[in-house]
């Protein structure tokens, strides 16, 4: 069974525990604190486990030229990329306010630390776990420092190779055993051809002692539900209040009705996964009683006759007799009394024979 650990206080992930569902608000709040709170409430109301943001200390994430470059995108909130990012970035006090609000309404709150200083802040803030975005997964100094904080970690794998992910595992595991890896493709929106859900299975084989999950940027919910059916123990999806809003992430995000449907569908799939033991279930008894078949006599069989397969056939019969899977075992057995044509073959009519399977 895959490793299980406490991702948030009182909430285990991995093993047979329910899938942990992260509503990735990111920067879809448009730089507006009240919209951010509405989105946290939406995540809670839709049944998500966690509302997640993205925290950057911009001068530590970008160099000066990157911040000063002109930004002419229709999604821009400023003339330069730095102005754009500053518009969308909440300060420390605002993060504390959002964390307090999430606690008040009863949903876990965290963020991706987009640089080392952001991780320092989030650690001081006391978030339950630290999310590593795909852009920092191969940033090994950052990864090492994040692991050393001792908080559980969720690591996305977008833009990375399998060899890099092995190195990530080998780096983090000795420092901090409480982490999981999410299959991810960094495209917005993501088309089905590039999702590669089979990598979930490859991760499960390569890293059998950690939970594996899925971070999706596709439209709709079907692929994410399929990931859960494949064993994803943590899923993350971007969310929005309106896909038509300005911002490059909105189109690949789920609106409230979609998020609610995703959560409900995941919970249904988890119930449907059920047991690995194949057997006749109590819910099947009525159908079996009505339609289950039995071995019957194809012709009249006198007492003392040794049965041959030519004397037997299979039908829905009254009373219930030997089940069809025992027809070959009846060959050569002796009948103790006359059996009429089309009559059920029952245990009491056969010498020295006990059924292995009850009808």
N, C-alpha and C positions, 0 to 999 in steps of 0.2 A: 504494500500500500504506500502511495506517495507520502512524503513527509508532511506533517501537519504542524502548524504553529499559530500562535496568537498574533494576527495582523493588527488588530485593534483591541483595546481592553474588552474582554468578554466575547470576542469574535474570532473564532478559529477559521483557518482556511486550509484546504487540502483534505486528503482522506475522503470521508463520506460527508463532510460538512457542506452546507449549501454554497453555491457559487457566490463570491463576493462581487457586487456590482458597483462599479465606480462611474458616477456621472461626472464627466470631464467638462467643467465649465470653462476652464482655460482662460482665455481673454474674450470670450463671447459676451461678456458683461458690458462691452462698449465703453469701459472706463467709468461706469456709473455704479456707485456703491449700492443704491437702492435696487437697480436691476440685478446686481449680484445677489442681493438678499432674496429677491423674487425667484432667482434661479436655484438658490439653495432650498427654498421652500418647495419649489417644483420638484427637485430631485427627491426630497423627502416624501412628498405626496405621491409620487409615482412608484415609490417602493425601493429606490436605490439605497445602497448601504452607505455610500460615501459621496460627498460633494468635493470635487478637487479643482484647484486653481493652478496657475503657473506663476511662480515668483522669480523675478530676476532683479539683480543689482546691476543695472545696465552698464556701468563703466567697467564691471568685472566680466560681463558676458561679451561685450563688443569692444573693439578698439575704436579710437576716435574717428578714423576715416569711415568705418562702417556706420557709425552714428550720424556722421555729417553727410553721407551720400544722399542725393536727391531721391525722393520717393514719390513717384507719379502714379502709383496704382490707384484704381477707383476705390480701393479699400483703405486708402491712406487717411490717417487722422492728423497729418502734419506734412509740411513741405519736405522735411528730411526724415530718414528712418528713425533717427533719435527722437524727433518730435512725436512721431507716430507711436513709438514704443512708450514714451513717457506718458502720453495720453492714456494708454491702456494699463499702466502699471500702478497698482495700489501701494501706498506706503505702509510702514510697519504698524502704525496705529489703526489704519483701515483693516489690515489683516487681523489684528486683534479683535476688532469689532465684528468682523465676519465670523471668526472662530467662536466668539461669544454667542452670536446669533445661532450658529449651527448647533451649539451645545444646548441652547434653550429649546430648540424645536426637536432635538433628538436625532441628529444625523452626524456621522463621523465627518471630520473636516481635515483636509490636508492639501498639499500642493507639490508640484514638481519644482525642485530647486534647480534653476536653469544655469547656475554657476556656483562656485564654492562658497561665496559669501552669502548667497541665498540659502544654501544648505545650513550655514551657520545660524542664520536667522530662524529658519524653520525648526531647527533643533532646539533653539532657545524658546521658541513659541510652544514647543511641546506637542507637535503633531504626532499622531499615533504611528505613522509610517512615512517613509521618504520615498517618493516616486522619482525614478531616474528616467528622463525622457530619452528617446532614441538618439538624439543629437549628442548626448553625453555618455552613451553606453560604451564607446571605445575611448573615452577620456579617462584613462586608467588612474592618473593621480587624483582626479575628482572622485572616481569610483571608490578608490581606497579610502579616502578621507570620509566619504559618505558612509561606507561600511563600518568604519571605526566609531561612528556615533552610537552604534549599538541598537539603533531602532530598526524594526523590520523594514524590508525594502521590496519594492516592486520595480522590476527593470524591463523596459521595453526594448525590442530588438530590431526596430526599423533601420534600414540602410546597412545592416551588419551581415557578415558572413558567418557560417557555422563555426569556422575556425576562431573567429573573434569571440563568439558566444562561449566557446570552450574556454578561452582565456579569461573571459568575464567570470565564468563559474569558478575556475581555478583560483582567481584572485579573491573573489568575495567569500567563497565557502569557508576557508580557514579563519577568516576574520569575523564573519557574521553568518551563521547558518540559517537565519530566519529571513529568507528571501525567495522570490519567485520570478520567473522569466515569462514575459508575454510575447507570443508571436505577433508581429506587427509589420506592416508595409507602410512606409511613409509617403503616401500619395493622397491628395485631397481634392475631390472624392476618389475613393479607391474602386477600381473595377474588379469584377469577380475573378477575371483571369489572373490577377496579380495578388490574390489573397493568400494562396498556398496554405490552406488549412492542414495539409499533410505534415507540415513542419511541426505542428503540435505533437504528432506522434513521434517524430524524430527527436524532439526535445525530451519527451517522456522516456525514450530509450536511452538517450545520452545522459540525462540528469534524473535518474529514477528516485532520488532522495529529496527533490524539491517539487513543489506544486508548479504546474505550467498553466498559463492563462492566455488571453487574447485581447489585444487592443485593436479595435477596428475603426476604419475611416470610410467604410462603404456607406452607401445609402440603404435605408431599410434595415430590417432586423433579422432576416432569414439567416445570413451568414454567421452572425453572432450566436444565434440559437444553435446552429450546427456545431459551432466551436464548443459549446457547452456539452452537446451530445458526444463530442470527441474527447471530453474530459477536462476542458478548461475550468480551472477552479477560481480564477479571477477574470472578470471581463471589464473593459473600460470602453466607453463610448462618449464622444463629444455630444454635448446637448446645447440647445438654443431655445429661446422663446419664439424666434421667428427666423426661418431660413433665408428670408429676403433681406435681412439686415446687412449692413456694410461689414465686411470682414471675410477673410479667405476661408475660415473654418466653418462658417454657418451652413454652407451647402452640404458638408459631410457630417452634419450634426443631426441629432434626433430632436424633434419637437416634443412637447409634453405627451401628446397622445401616443407617439411612437415609443417613447421611453417607458410609459406605463405598460404598453403592449409587450415590449421586450422583457420587462421584469416578470410579467405574468407568464409569458411563454417559457422563459427559463425555468420558472418554478414548476410548470407543467412537465417540461422535459425531464427535470430532476426526478419527479415522481415516476415518470414513465421508464426511467433507466432500470429501476427495480432490482431484481435478484439475478444472480448468475445460475441459479438452480432451475432447470426446466422440469416442470411437473404439472399435473392436472390441478388447476387452481379452484378454490371454492366457487369463484364467479363463473366457472365453466361447467359446473355440475349440471345445471338446468339444460344447457345445450347438449351435453353428453348424454343425459337421460333421454332427451328427445331424438337425437340423431346418431348417437353412438351405435356402431354396428357390432353384431355378434356372429359367431359361427353357427350355421344351421345345416340341417340335413338336406342334401340335394335330391335324395331319394329315400324310400323307406329302408331302414337299417334294422335287421332282426337282431335279437339278443344273441350275444356270443360272437358277433362279427368283429373282426379286426378292421379298424377304420383305414380307408385309403383317401387320398386327397380328392379323388374323383367322386367320393360320396358327400363331399362337403362344399359349402359355398358361404358367402358372407352377405348378410342383410341387416337392416334395422329390424329388430325382432323383439317380440314379447313371448316369454320373459327374457330378460337379459341373460345371455349365455357366455361362453368363452369369448374373450376379445380376439379380434382378427389376428393380432400378432402371435397368438398361440396355435394357429391352425396347423403349422408344420409340426408342432410338438404332439398334436393329437394323432398324427399318422402312426399306425401300428397299435394304437390303444384299443382295448376290447370294451364293447358296450355291454352293460349289465342287463339291459331291458330293451324291448322294441322301441325304436324311435321312428316316428312318422315322418313322411316327407314334409319339408318346410318347417319342421319343429326345431326349436333352439336346442343346441347341444349344451347341456348343463353338467356341472361337476358330478352330481349324484348319479348320472347315467354312465359314468366311466369308471372302470376298475382301477383302483390304486393310482389316482391322479389328483393332484392339488394344483390349483391355478397359482401362477406367480403374479398375475395381474388381475385385480378385481375389475369387473365390468363397470 
